[in-house]
Amino acid sequence: MASTPQSTTAPVPRDVEVIVVGAGQAGVAMSEHLSRAGIRHLVFERGRIAERWRSERWDSLVANGPAWHDRFPGMAFDDVDPDGFATKEQVARYMTDYAERFGAPVRCGVEVRRVHRLDGARGFEVDTTDGVYRADYVVAATGAFQTPVIPSLIPAEDDIVQLHSSQYRNPAQLPAGGVLVVGAGSSGVQIAAELQRSGRDVHLAVGPHDRPPRSYRGRDFVWWLGVLDKWDAATPPRGAEHVTIAVSGADGGHTVDFRRLAAEGVTLVGRANGYRNGVVEFGDDLARNIAAGDANYLDLLDEADAYVERHGLDLPEEPEAREFGPEPACVTAPLRELDLVAAGVNSVIWATGFTSDYSWLPAGALDATGRPAHRRGVSAEAGIYFLGLPWQSRRGSSFIWGVWHDAKHVADHIGIQRMYAAYRPTTESASSAREKETVR
């Protein structure tokens, strides 16, 4: 077995063909494809391989997809049941083991500060905490989930503990009292449920979301998205570019049901829109958001039923999947305001997503808003590539298996560009060209 990437002690070349920035799932996948193509490269990671899984996730987090699906094509999880959901530690170990299999040239503890295009020469100068390197190509494999987004709603000076979901670890981390969780995607829902089970009084602000079934007729929803050809959708439906997905692999996996959460004691509220004098103001959109999520859920059931009938599959019917519980009082008569002190709420968890920072790249690689300017990961700035972006080429691009396929496309593109850069006319063809110029 190859030596562990983090423990590499061999001399490191300062001049390489490709530098990959980031050693999460995107960087590891990129390194595999570059290694297969025989392309010299280095992977720089400011922490450890899969660092965000290790240190920027709550303790009880598990993957949202089953292990048979959410993996690289070349290696199964050896410590997770195929239909089970890997813990964050198992995912990090999987990434490290995978990189170890092909001896990925990962340099941990190295942060890339700036990438400059060389003047009058091909390639880039890459300024790092380990000195300056030169590369013909640079792949930004840091993904889109870099900088936590905390809305400037509640002033920092107010006596309320505010954490982003990436900073939350477990209920014991928070002071005594109730908690307001803002954001009802996978993270917000799972954190709210965990806090409620720990005995906390929890309010959950629910915005627009998709709510797929965890499983239906004996098949996980990832299987349904596959056979219904939804993973390969090139663009999100109009108006759904930033809609969160409420799905959970926690406790063996289950369909997110906001009515059940309410029945268990979580108070649902609309989107958090304002704050004044210790009072959070909520929108009047809660019932609409719940209804839209239900419609999304039922649409997938309809498509699944039609697929079963069309292909004559022997999958058990599941009529109970279409049965919803009664509307909870917090939905029919929603709170529009919450006085945090009066309600005993001392903490707010912001499950409000992330933004990205690519300011370290040449300006030509970014659009006017600072976002990647690319087509399937190939940047508008020649020689710069992106990997790990949501919807980079398809719906599945931000998943482990999806980023692997995107990495192959980027590696192939680099290989083609190398071929053109290496081309030199033969003596005969060069002489012929000069003769033609003379005739002219």
C-alpha positions in Angstrom: 0.0 0.0 0.0 1.2 3.5 -0.8 2.4 5.7 2.0 -0.2 7.9 3.6 -0.5 11.2 1.6 -0.1 13.4 4.7 3.1 11.8 5.7 4.9 12.3 2.4 8.6 13.4 3.1 10.1 13.2 -0.4 11.4 16.4 -2.0 8.7 18.4 -3.6 9.3 19.9 -7.1 8.6 23.6 -7.4 7.7 23.3 -11.1 4.8 21.0 -11.9 2.3 20.7 -14.6 -0.8 21.0 -12.5 -1.5 22.3 -9.0 -4.8 21.2 -7.4 -6.1 23.4 -4.6 -8.1 21.4 -2.0 -8.1 17.8 -1.0 -11.7 17.1 -0.3 -13.7 14.8 -2.6 -13.1 17.1 -5.6 -9.3 17.3 -5.1 -8.9 13.5 -4.5 -11.0 12.7 -7.6 -8.9 15.2 -9.7 -5.7 13.7 -8.4 -6.8 10.2 -9.4 -7.6 11.2 -13.0 -4.3 13.2 -13.4 -2.4 10.2 -12.0 -4.0 7.9 -14.5 -3.0 10.2 -17.3 0.5 10.4 -16.1 0.3 14.2 -15.5 2.7 15.5 -12.8 0.8 17.4 -10.2 0.6 18.4 -6.6 -2.5 18.8 -4.3 -2.3 21.5 -1.7 -4.6 21.2 1.3 -4.5 23.8 4.1 -5.8 21.2 6.6 -6.1 17.5 6.2 -7.7 15.4 3.5 -11.5 15.8 3.8 -10.9 18.5 6.5 -14.4 19.9 6.3 -15.9 16.5 7.0 -13.6 16.2 10.0 -13.9 19.7 11.7 -16.8 21.6 10.1 -19.6 19.2 10.7 -21.7 18.4 13.8 -20.8 15.2 15.7 -23.8 13.1 14.7 -23.7 13.9 11.0 -24.0 11.1 8.5 -24.0 11.2 4.7 -27.3 12.0 3.1 -27.0 9.2 0.5 -26.5 5.4 1.1 -23.0 4.0 0.9 -23.6 2.0 -2.3 -24.3 5.3 -4.1 -22.3 8.1 -2.4 -18.8 6.8 -3.2 -16.2 6.8 -5.9 -16.8 4.2 -8.6 -13.5 2.4 -7.9 -13.9 1.6 -4.2 -16.8 0.7 -1.9 -16.9 1.6 1.8 -15.5 -1.3 3.7 -17.0 -0.3 7.1 -20.5 0.7 6.1 -23.5 -1.4 5.0 -24.2 -0.6 1.4 -27.7 0.6 2.3 -26.4 2.4 5.4 -25.2 6.0 5.8 -21.6 6.7 6.5 -20.7 8.9 9.5 -18.5 11.9 8.9 -15.5 10.0 10.4 -16.1 7.1 8.0 -16.3 9.5 5.0 -13.0 11.2 6.0 -11.3 7.9 6.4 -12.7 6.7 3.0 -11.2 9.8 1.3 -7.9 9.3 2.9 -7.8 5.6 2.1 -8.8 6.3 -1.5 -6.0 8.8 -1.9 -3.6 6.3 -0.4 -4.5 3.7 -3.0 -2.9 5.6 -5.8 -0.4 7.6 -3.8 -2.0 11.0 -4.3 0.7 13.7 -4.0 -1.2 15.6 -1.3 0.7 18.3 0.6 -1.3 18.9 3.8 -0.9 22.1 5.9 -0.2 24.2 2.8 -2.5 27.1 1.9 -2.6 28.7 -1.5 -2.7 32.5 -1.1 -2.6 33.8 -4.7 -2.4 32.5 -8.3 -0.8 34.9 -10.8 -0.4 34.4 -14.6 3.2 34.6 -15.6 4.2 37.6 -17.7 5.6 36.6 -21.1 5.6 32.9 -20.3 3.1 30.0 -20.2 1.6 29.1 -16.9 1.1 30.5 -13.4 3.0 31.4 -10.3 1.3 29.9 -7.2 2.0 31.7 -3.9 1.6 29.4 -0.9 2.5 29.2 2.8 5.2 26.8 1.7 6.7 29.2 -0.8 6.2 29.9 -4.5 5.5 27.2 -7.1 5.0 27.3 -10.8 2.3 25.3 -12.7 1.0 25.1 -16.3 -2.5 24.6 -15.0 -4.4 25.2 -11.7 -7.5 23.4 -10.6 -9.6 25.1 -7.9 -11.1 22.1 -6.1 -12.2 24.0 -3.0 -15.9 23.6 -4.0 -18.6 26.2 -3.4 -19.1 25.6 0.4 -16.3 27.7 1.7 -17.5 30.7 3.8 -20.4 30.2 6.2 -23.2 32.7 5.5 -24.7 34.3 8.7 -27.3 36.9 7.8 -26.8 40.3 9.6 -30.2 40.1 11.2 -29.3 39.9 14.9 -26.6 42.3 16.1 -23.5 40.6 17.4 -23.6 42.7 20.5 -27.0 41.3 21.6 -26.8 38.7 24.3 -27.6 35.8 22.0 -25.2 32.9 21.0 -25.1 32.7 17.2 -23.5 29.8 15.4 -23.4 28.7 11.8 -24.3 25.1 11.3 -20.7 24.4 10.4 -19.7 25.6 13.9 -22.4 23.5 15.7 -21.2 20.2 17.2 -23.8 19.0 19.7 -26.5 20.3 22.2 -24.1 20.4 25.1 -22.2 23.1 23.2 -25.0 25.6 23.7 -26.1 27.5 26.8 -29.2 26.3 28.6 -32.5 27.4 27.0 -34.3 27.3 23.8 -32.9 27.4 20.3 -34.0 29.0 17.0 -32.7 27.1 14.0 -32.9 29.2 10.8 -33.0 27.1 7.6 -34.8 23.9 6.8 -32.5 22.1 4.4 -30.9 18.9 5.4 -28.6 20.5 8.0 -31.3 22.6 9.7 -33.8 19.8 9.9 -31.3 17.3 11.4 -29.9 19.8 13.9 -33.4 20.9 15.0 -34.5 17.3 15.5 -31.3 16.5 17.6 -31.8 19.6 19.8 -35.5 18.8 20.4 -34.6 15.2 21.4 -32.1 16.6 23.8 -34.9 18.4 25.6 -34.5 21.8 24.1 -37.4 24.1 23.1 -36.8 24.5 19.4 -38.2 26.9 16.8 -37.4 26.0 13.1 -37.6 28.7 10.4 -38.8 27.0 7.2 -38.1 28.5 3.8 -38.7 27.1 0.3 -37.4 23.6 -0.1 -37.6 20.4 -2.1 -38.7 17.4 0.0 -38.0 14.0 -1.7 -39.0 10.7 -0.1 -36.1 9.0 1.6 -37.3 5.8 0.0 -40.4 4.7 -1.9 -41.6 1.2 -2.9 -38.4 -0.3 -1.5 -35.9 1.9 -3.3 -33.9 4.9 -2.0 -34.6 8.3 -3.6 -31.1 8.3 -5.1 -32.1 5.2 -7.1 -35.3 6.9 -8.2 -33.4 10.0 -9.3 -31.1 7.7 -11.3 -33.6 5.7 -13.1 -35.8 8.8 -13.8 -32.6 10.4 -15.3 -32.7 13.3 -12.9 -29.1 13.2 -11.8 -28.0 14.1 -15.3 -30.2 17.2 -15.5 -27.9 19.9 -16.8 -29.6 22.8 -15.1 -32.0 23.2 -12.2 -35.6 24.0 -12.8 -36.3 27.7 -13.3 -36.7 29.4 -9.9 -35.1 26.4 -8.1 -31.5 27.4 -8.4 -31.1 28.0 -4.7 -33.8 25.8 -3.2 -32.6 23.6 -0.4 -33.1 19.9 -0.2 -34.7 18.5 2.9 -33.5 14.9 3.2 -31.9 13.0 6.0 -29.7 9.9 6.4 -29.9 10.2 10.2 -31.2 7.3 12.3 -30.9 4.9 9.4 -32.5 7.4 7.0 -36.0 8.7 6.9 -38.2 11.1 4.9 -38.2 14.6 6.3 -41.8 15.3 7.6 -42.3 18.7 9.0 -45.7 17.7 10.4 -44.0 15.0 12.4 -41.3 17.4 13.6 -44.1 19.7 14.9 -45.9 16.8 16.5 -42.7 15.9 18.3 -42.4 19.4 19.7 -40.6 21.6 17.2 -42.3 24.9 16.6 -42.3 25.7 12.8 -42.2 29.3 11.7 -41.8 31.1 8.4 -38.6 32.6 7.1 -36.8 34.9 9.5 -37.1 38.3 7.8 -36.4 40.9 10.5 -35.3 41.7 14.0 -35.9 44.6 16.3 -35.6 45.1 20.1 -35.0 41.4 20.7 -37.9 40.2 18.6 -37.4 38.1 15.4 -40.0 38.7 12.7 -41.1 35.9 10.4 -42.7 35.9 7.0 -46.2 34.7 6.3 -44.9 32.0 3.9 -44.8 28.9 6.2 -47.9 27.2 4.9 -46.9 27.9 1.3 -43.5 26.5 1.8 -44.8 23.3 3.4 -47.4 22.9 0.6 -44.7 23.4 -2.1 -42.5 20.8 -0.4 -45.5 18.4 -0.3 -46.1 19.0 -4.0 -42.5 18.3 -4.9 -42.7 15.1 -2.8 -45.9 13.9 -4.5 -44.6 14.7 -8.0 -41.7 12.3 -7.5 -44.1 9.6 -6.2 -46.2 10.1 -9.4 -43.1 9.7 -11.6 -42.0 6.7 -9.7 -45.4 5.0 -10.0 -45.5 5.7 -13.7 -42.0 4.3 -14.1 -42.9 1.0 -12.3 -46.0 0.6 -14.5 -44.2 1.4 -17.7 -41.4 -1.1 -17.0 -43.5 -3.8 -15.3 -41.4 -3.8 -12.2 -42.4 -5.9 -9.2 -42.0 -3.3 -6.5 -44.6 -3.2 -3.6 -47.2 -0.5 -3.7 -46.9 2.0 -0.9 -50.2 4.0 -0.6 -49.4 5.1 2.9 -46.6 7.2 1.5 -49.2 9.6 0.2 -50.9 10.0 3.6 -50.1 13.3 5.5 -50.8 13.9 9.1 -53.0 16.8 10.3 -51.7 20.3 9.9 -50.1 21.4 13.1 -51.3 24.5 14.9 -48.0 26.2 14.3 -48.8 26.0 10.6 -52.4 26.9 10.6 -51.9 29.8 13.1 -48.2 30.6 12.6 -46.1 32.9 14.8 -45.2 36.1 13.1 -42.9 37.3 15.9 -40.8 35.7 18.6 -39.5 37.6 21.6 -36.3 35.7 22.2 -36.0 36.6 25.9 -39.6 36.0 26.7 -39.5 32.6 24.9 -36.3 31.6 26.7 -34.3 31.4 23.4 -30.7 31.9 24.1 -29.1 30.5 20.9 -29.6 30.8 17.1 -28.2 28.2 14.7 -27.9 29.6 11.2 -28.3 26.7 8.7 -28.2 29.2 5.9 -25.5 27.8 3.6 -22.2 29.0 2.3 -20.7 31.3 -0.2 -17.4 31.0 -2.0 -14.2 33.1 -2.2 -12.1 32.8 -5.3 -10.4 36.1 -4.9 -7.0 34.3 -4.9 -7.5 33.4 -8.6 -6.7 35.6 -11.6 -9.6 38.1 -12.3 -10.3 36.6 -15.7 -11.5 33.3 -14.1 -14.4 35.1 -12.4 -17.5 36.9 -13.5 -18.5 40.4 -12.3 -19.9 39.0 -9.1 -16.7 37.1 -8.2 -18.2 33.7 -9.1 -16.5 31.2 -11.3 -16.8 31.9 -15.1 -16.7 28.5 -16.6 -18.2 25.8 -18.8 -18.2 22.4 -17.2 -15.3 23.5 -15.0 -13.2 24.9 -17.8 -12.6 28.5 -16.9 -12.8 31.6 -19.2 -9.2 32.1 -18.0 -7.1 29.6 -20.0 -5.3 27.2 -17.7 -7.6 27.7 -14.7 -10.2 25.0 -13.9 -12.9 24.6 -11.3 -14.2 21.4 -9.6 -16.8 20.6 -7.0 -19.3 23.3 -7.9 -23.1 22.6 -7.6 -24.6 21.9 -11.0 -21.1 22.1 -12.6 -22.2 19.8 -15.3 -25.2 18.0 -13.9 -27.4 17.8 -10.8 -25.1 15.2 -9.3 -21.9 17.3 -9.6 -21.6 18.1 -5.9 -21.9 14.5 -4.8 -18.9 12.2 -4.4 -19.7 10.1 -7.5 -20.7 13.1 -9.5 -17.5 15.1 -8.9 -15.5 12.0 -10.0 -17.0 12.2 -13.4 -16.5 16.0 -13.6 -12.9 15.5 -12.6 -12.4 13.1 -15.5 -13.8 15.8 -17.9 -11.4 18.4 -16.5 -8.4 16.0 -16.6 -9.3 15.1 -20.2 -9.4 18.8 -21.1 -6.0 19.4 -19.5 -4.6 16.4 -21.4 -5.8 17.9 -24.7 -4.3 21.3 -23.9 -1.0 19.6 -23.0 -1.0 17.9 -26.4 -1.4 21.2 -28.2 1.3 22.9 -26.0 3.7 20.0 -26.7 3.2 20.1 -30.5 6.3 21.0 -32.5 6.4 21.0 -36.4 8.7 18.4 -37.9 11.8 19.7 -39.8 10.1 18.6 -43.0 6.8 20.3 -42.4 8.6 23.5 -41.2 10.8 23.5 -44.4 7.7 23.0 -46.6 6.0 25.9 -44.8 9.0 28.2 -45.5 9.0 27.2 -49.2 5.3 28.1 -49.5 6.0 31.5 -48.0 8.8 32.0 -50.5 6.5 31.2 -53.4 3.9 33.7 -52.2 
